[in-house]
Amino acid sequence: MMMRPKKRSLTLRGHRTSVSLEDAFWDEFCRIADDNNRAINDLAAEIDVMRGTDCGLASALRLYVLAQLKKP
C-alpha cells in the first residue's frame, strides 16, 4: 500500500521549512534521531548541510534513513 507524502514542519538553523515525507520515512527518521539522542531539527539541519545542491531536502532525508537502515 502506497501512502501519499505529508507536509512536515522543521526549523533549520532558525528558519522554518517543510518537507513532504511518507509516514514510514518520517517515523524512521524520528526513531533514528531519538536513538541517537538528537532533536529532529538538529539532525535535519545536519543533513541539509551535507546534501549540497544535488537533491531536495525530502530526498536527502529519505536517503539518510535508507543508509541508516542498511547499516549492519
N, CA, C and O atoms as CSV, one atom per row, in Angstrom:
chain,resi,resn,atom,element,x,y,z
A,1,MET,N,N,0.831,-1.168,0.000
A,1,MET,CA,C,0.000,0.000,0.000
A,1,MET,C,C,0.887,1.246,0.000
A,1,MET,O,O,1.788,1.371,0.829
A,2,MET,N,N,0.637,2.137,-0.903
A,2,MET,CA,C,1.437,3.352,-1.038
A,2,MET,C,C,0.696,4.515,-0.391
A,2,MET,O,O,-0.459,4.793,-0.715
A,3,MET,N,N,1.373,5.181,0.516
A,3,MET,CA,C,0.788,6.339,1.191
A,3,MET,C,C,1.357,7.610,0.579
A,3,MET,O,O,2.524,7.669,0.194
A,4,ARG,N,N,0.519,8.608,0.501
A,4,ARG,CA,C,0.965,9.900,-0.028
A,4,ARG,C,C,1.832,10.608,1.003
A,4,ARG,O,O,1.611,10.462,2.205
A,5,PRO,N,N,2.800,11.362,0.548
A,5,PRO,CA,C,3.625,12.137,1.481
A,5,PRO,C,C,2.781,13.191,2.205
A,5,PRO,O,O,1.801,13.703,1.663
A,6,LYS,N,N,3.177,13.496,3.423
A,6,LYS,CA,C,2.538,14.557,4.209
A,6,LYS,C,C,3.561,15.650,4.470
A,6,LYS,O,O,4.755,15.383,4.606
A,7,LYS,N,N,3.080,16.883,4.539
A,7,LYS,CA,C,3.966,18.006,4.862
A,7,LYS,C,C,4.352,17.925,6.334
A,7,LYS,O,O,3.500,17.740,7.204
A,8,ARG,N,N,5.646,18.065,6.601
A,8,ARG,CA,C,6.190,18.052,7.956
A,8,ARG,C,C,6.954,19.348,8.151
A,8,ARG,O,O,7.730,19.750,7.285
A,9,SER,N,N,6.743,19.996,9.268
A,9,SER,CA,C,7.421,21.264,9.567
A,9,SER,C,C,8.721,21.011,10.311
A,9,SER,O,O,8.788,20.171,11.209
A,10,LEU,N,N,9.744,21.743,9.926
A,10,LEU,CA,C,11.052,21.685,10.569
A,10,LEU,C,C,11.581,23.104,10.737
A,10,LEU,O,O,11.175,24.024,10.026
A,11,THR,N,N,12.484,23.261,11.681
A,11,THR,CA,C,13.202,24.518,11.841
A,11,THR,C,C,14.682,24.207,11.683
A,11,THR,O,O,15.270,23.498,12.499
A,12,LEU,N,N,15.270,24.741,10.631
A,12,LEU,CA,C,16.684,24.505,10.324
A,12,LEU,C,C,17.468,25.783,10.548
A,12,LEU,O,O,17.301,26.765,9.825
A,13,ARG,N,N,18.326,25.761,11.556
A,13,ARG,CA,C,19.153,26.917,11.882
A,13,ARG,C,C,18.322,28.201,12.002
A,13,ARG,O,O,18.697,29.251,11.481
A,14,GLY,N,N,17.187,28.091,12.698
A,14,GLY,CA,C,16.335,29.243,12.962
A,14,GLY,C,C,15.332,29.585,11.877
A,14,GLY,O,O,14.560,30.529,12.042
A,15,HIS,N,N,15.315,28.852,10.777
A,15,HIS,CA,C,14.394,29.131,9.675
A,15,HIS,C,C,13.401,27.996,9.522
A,15,HIS,O,O,13.782,26.827,9.463
A,16,ARG,N,N,12.121,28.349,9.458
A,16,ARG,CA,C,11.071,27.346,9.282
A,16,ARG,C,C,11.055,26.865,7.836
A,16,ARG,O,O,11.226,27.649,6.903
A,17,THR,N,N,10.846,25.561,7.670
A,17,THR,CA,C,10.706,24.974,6.343
A,17,THR,C,C,9.809,23.758,6.480
A,17,THR,O,O,9.463,23.354,7.590
A,18,SER,N,N,9.439,23.186,5.370
A,18,SER,CA,C,8.646,21.967,5.422
A,18,SER,C,C,9.159,20.993,4.369
A,18,SER,O,O,9.729,21.384,3.350
A,19,VAL,N,N,8.938,19.725,4.647
A,19,VAL,CA,C,9.280,18.662,3.712
A,19,VAL,C,C,8.067,17.757,3.585
A,19,VAL,O,O,7.279,17.628,4.521
A,20,SER,N,N,7.922,17.140,2.440
A,20,SER,CA,C,6.849,16.175,2.232
A,20,SER,C,C,7.445,14.783,2.303
A,20,SER,O,O,8.223,14.384,1.437
A,21,LEU,N,N,7.069,14.039,3.352
A,21,LEU,CA,C,7.586,12.691,3.555
A,21,LEU,C,C,6.447,11.737,3.885
A,21,LEU,O,O,5.466,12.106,4.530
A,22,GLU,N,N,6.603,10.513,3.428
A,22,GLU,CA,C,5.668,9.461,3.765
A,22,GLU,C,C,5.827,9.116,5.249
A,22,GLU,O,O,6.896,9.304,5.828
A,23,ASP,N,N,4.750,8.611,5.854
A,23,ASP,CA,C,4.782,8.261,7.277
A,23,ASP,C,C,5.932,7.319,7.613
A,23,ASP,O,O,6.588,7.500,8.638
A,24,ALA,N,N,6.189,6.326,6.780
A,24,ALA,CA,C,7.234,5.342,7.069
A,24,ALA,C,C,8.603,6.005,7.174
A,24,ALA,O,O,9.377,5.679,8.075
A,25,PHE,N,N,8.913,6.930,6.266
A,25,PHE,CA,C,10.199,7.626,6.325
A,25,PHE,C,C,10.256,8.577,7.519
A,25,PHE,O,O,11.277,8.650,8.202
A,26,TRP,N,N,9.176,9.299,7.772
A,26,TRP,CA,C,9.152,10.225,8.895
A,26,TRP,C,C,9.315,9.478,10.218
A,26,TRP,O,O,10.090,9.888,11.082
A,27,ASP,N,N,8.583,8.388,10.363
A,27,ASP,CA,C,8.668,7.599,11.598
A,27,ASP,C,C,10.081,7.076,11.830
A,27,ASP,O,O,10.583,7.127,12.953
A,28,GLU,N,N,10.727,6.575,10.782
A,28,GLU,CA,C,12.103,6.074,10.912
A,28,GLU,C,C,13.074,7.206,11.195
A,28,GLU,O,O,13.990,7.053,12.003
A,29,PHE,N,N,12.881,8.334,10.539
A,29,PHE,CA,C,13.741,9.493,10.787
A,29,PHE,C,C,13.653,9.916,12.254
A,29,PHE,O,O,14.676,10.180,12.885
A,30,CYS,N,N,12.447,9.980,12.793
A,30,CYS,CA,C,12.252,10.344,14.200
A,30,CYS,C,C,12.863,9.298,15.124
A,30,CYS,O,O,13.450,9.646,16.148
A,31,ARG,N,N,12.732,8.030,14.777
A,31,ARG,CA,C,13.308,6.956,15.589
A,31,ARG,C,C,14.828,7.061,15.608
A,31,ARG,O,O,15.448,6.929,16.663
A,32,ILE,N,N,15.430,7.300,14.439
A,32,ILE,CA,C,16.882,7.428,14.332
A,32,ILE,C,C,17.358,8.601,15.183
A,32,ILE,O,O,18.336,8.476,15.920
A,33,ALA,N,N,16.678,9.733,15.086
A,33,ALA,CA,C,17.046,10.900,15.892
A,33,ALA,C,C,16.951,10.560,17.373
A,33,ALA,O,O,17.860,10.874,18.141
A,34,ASP,N,N,15.868,9.927,17.775
A,34,ASP,CA,C,15.669,9.563,19.181
A,34,ASP,C,C,16.730,8.577,19.661
A,34,ASP,O,O,17.277,8.731,20.753
A,35,ASP,N,N,17.020,7.565,18.844
A,35,ASP,CA,C,18.032,6.568,19.216
A,35,ASP,C,C,19.411,7.191,19.429
A,35,ASP,O,O,20.229,6.671,20.188
A,36,ASN,N,N,19.655,8.307,18.750
A,36,ASN,CA,C,20.946,8.987,18.845
A,36,ASN,C,C,20.890,10.231,19.734
A,36,ASN,O,O,21.801,11.059,19.728
A,37,ASN,N,N,19.800,10.344,20.496
A,37,ASN,CA,C,19.617,11.494,21.401
A,37,ASN,C,C,19.781,12.831,20.683
A,37,ASN,O,O,20.417,13.758,21.185
A,38,ARG,N,N,19.185,12.902,19.490
A,38,ARG,CA,C,19.262,14.115,18.674
A,38,ARG,C,C,17.860,14.680,18.481
A,38,ARG,O,O,16.895,13.924,18.369
A,39,ALA,N,N,17.749,15.970,18.443
A,39,ALA,CA,C,16.490,16.606,18.068
A,39,ALA,C,C,16.317,16.461,16.559
A,39,ALA,O,O,17.292,16.539,15.812
A,40,ILE,N,N,15.090,16.253,16.114
A,40,ILE,CA,C,14.879,16.056,14.671
A,40,ILE,C,C,15.307,17.289,13.882
A,40,ILE,O,O,15.820,17.157,12.771
A,41,ASN,N,N,15.106,18.484,14.435
A,41,ASN,CA,C,15.528,19.696,13.728
A,41,ASN,C,C,17.040,19.762,13.577
A,41,ASN,O,O,17.539,20.181,12.533
A,42,ASP,N,N,17.774,19.356,14.603
A,42,ASP,CA,C,19.236,19.369,14.524
A,42,ASP,C,C,19.751,18.353,13.513
A,42,ASP,O,O,20.654,18.649,12.731
A,43,LEU,N,N,19.174,17.154,13.530
A,43,LEU,CA,C,19.586,16.128,12.572
A,43,LEU,C,C,19.233,16.554,11.152
A,43,LEU,O,O,20.037,16.377,10.237
A,44,ALA,N,N,18.054,17.107,10.961
A,44,ALA,CA,C,17.648,17.577,9.629
A,44,ALA,C,C,18.561,18.698,9.148
A,44,ALA,O,O,18.895,18.752,7.964
A,45,ALA,N,N,18.969,19.590,10.040
A,45,ALA,CA,C,19.877,20.687,9.657
A,45,ALA,C,C,21.232,20.135,9.222
A,45,ALA,O,O,21.832,20.636,8.271
A,46,GLU,N,N,21.717,19.097,9.922
A,46,GLU,CA,C,22.985,18.470,9.541
A,46,GLU,C,C,22.875,17.834,8.154
A,46,GLU,O,O,23.774,17.981,7.326
A,47,ILE,N,N,21.787,17.140,7.908
A,47,ILE,CA,C,21.565,16.500,6.605
A,47,ILE,C,C,21.434,17.563,5.523
A,47,ILE,O,O,21.932,17.389,4.411
A,48,ASP,N,N,20.765,18.662,5.848
A,48,ASP,CA,C,20.587,19.755,4.894
A,48,ASP,C,C,21.933,20.302,4.435
A,48,ASP,O,O,22.116,20.573,3.248
A,49,VAL,N,N,22.871,20.468,5.356
A,49,VAL,CA,C,24.202,20.974,5.014
A,49,VAL,C,C,24.947,19.954,4.154
A,49,VAL,O,O,25.614,20.328,3.190
A,50,MET,N,N,24.836,18.673,4.494
A,50,MET,CA,C,25.563,17.624,3.770
A,50,MET,C,C,25.025,17.383,2.362
A,50,MET,O,O,25.764,16.899,1.505
A,51,ARG,N,N,23.773,17.705,2.104
A,51,ARG,CA,C,23.154,17.338,0.822
A,51,ARG,C,C,23.648,18.160,-0.350
A,51,ARG,O,O,23.562,17.717,-1.496
A,52,GLY,N,N,24.159,19.336,-0.088
A,52,GLY,CA,C,24.608,20.182,-1.180
A,52,GLY,C,C,23.434,20.657,-2.005
A,52,GLY,O,O,22.356,20.914,-1.470
A,53,THR,N,N,23.639,20.776,-3.310
A,53,THR,CA,C,22.578,21.289,-4.182
A,53,THR,C,C,22.048,20.238,-5.144
A,53,THR,O,O,21.245,20.547,-6.025
A,54,ASP,N,N,22.493,18.993,-4.981
A,54,ASP,CA,C,22.122,17.959,-5.941
A,54,ASP,C,C,20.735,17.370,-5.738
A,54,ASP,O,O,20.169,16.795,-6.668
A,55,CYS,N,N,20.171,17.503,-4.525
A,55,CYS,CA,C,18.837,16.951,-4.302
A,55,CYS,C,C,18.109,17.791,-3.264
A,55,CYS,O,O,18.722,18.560,-2.523
A,56,GLY,N,N,16.807,17.632,-3.225
A,56,GLY,CA,C,15.995,18.355,-2.261
A,56,GLY,C,C,16.131,17.770,-0.868
A,56,GLY,O,O,16.661,16.673,-0.689
A,57,LEU,N,N,15.650,18.506,0.104
A,57,LEU,CA,C,15.764,18.071,1.489
A,57,LEU,C,C,14.990,16.782,1.736
A,57,LEU,O,O,15.494,15.891,2.419
A,58,ALA,N,N,13.783,16.662,1.200
A,58,ALA,CA,C,12.996,15.441,1.418
A,58,ALA,C,C,13.736,14.219,0.869
A,58,ALA,O,O,13.777,13.176,1.523
A,59,SER,N,N,14.313,14.339,-0.310
A,59,SER,CA,C,15.084,13.230,-0.883
A,59,SER,C,C,16.300,12.919,-0.031
A,59,SER,O,O,16.630,11.752,0.182
A,60,ALA,N,N,16.966,13.948,0.453
A,60,ALA,CA,C,18.144,13.744,1.303
A,60,ALA,C,C,17.763,13.019,2.590
A,60,ALA,O,O,18.504,12.152,3.054
A,61,LEU,N,N,16.611,13.366,3.171
A,61,LEU,CA,C,16.154,12.685,4.382
A,61,LEU,C,C,15.828,11.219,4.095
A,61,LEU,O,O,16.162,10.343,4.893
A,62,ARG,N,N,15.185,10.952,2.973
A,62,ARG,CA,C,14.886,9.563,2.608
A,62,ARG,C,C,16.172,8.755,2.421
A,62,ARG,O,O,16.274,7.625,2.898
A,63,LEU,N,N,17.139,9.331,1.734
A,63,LEU,CA,C,18.409,8.638,1.513
A,63,LEU,C,C,19.157,8.407,2.816
A,63,LEU,O,O,19.791,7.367,2.993
A,64,TYR,N,N,19.089,9.362,3.720
A,64,TYR,CA,C,19.725,9.213,5.026
A,64,TYR,C,C,19.081,8.058,5.792
A,64,TYR,O,O,19.782,7.210,6.344
A,65,VAL,N,N,17.755,8.026,5.824
A,65,VAL,CA,C,17.045,6.940,6.512
A,65,VAL,C,C,17.421,5.598,5.892
A,65,VAL,O,O,17.707,4.645,6.615
A,66,LEU,N,N,17.422,5.513,4.589
A,66,LEU,CA,C,17.783,4.271,3.911
A,66,LEU,C,C,19.191,3.840,4.276
A,66,LEU,O,O,19.423,2.668,4.573
A,67,ALA,N,N,20.129,4.766,4.260
A,67,ALA,CA,C,21.521,4.441,4.611
A,67,ALA,C,C,21.621,3.934,6.047
A,67,ALA,O,O,22.361,2.992,6.328
A,68,GLN,N,N,20.878,4.558,6.946
A,68,GLN,CA,C,20.920,4.121,8.350
A,68,GLN,C,C,20.326,2.720,8.517
A,68,GLN,O,O,20.824,1.921,9.310
A,69,LEU,N,N,19.276,2.431,7.778
A,69,LEU,CA,C,18.637,1.118,7.865
A,69,LEU,C,C,19.504,0.015,7.252
A,69,LEU,O,O,19.383,-1.152,7.624
A,70,LYS,N,N,20.376,0.385,6.314
A,70,LYS,CA,C,21.234,-0.602,5.661
A,70,LYS,C,C,22.516,-0.879,6.445
A,70,LYS,O,O,23.247,-1.817,6.131
A,71,LYS,N,N,22.788,-0.055,7.472
A,71,LYS,CA,C,23.991,-0.285,8.278
A,71,LYS,C,C,23.874,-1.612,9.008
A,71,LYS,O,O,22.799,-1.971,9.488
A,72,PRO,N,N,24.986,-2.342,9.090
A,72,PRO,CA,C,24.937,-3.638,9.814
A,72,PRO,C,C,24.736,-3.448,11.306
A,72,PRO,O,O,24.673,-4.427,12.050
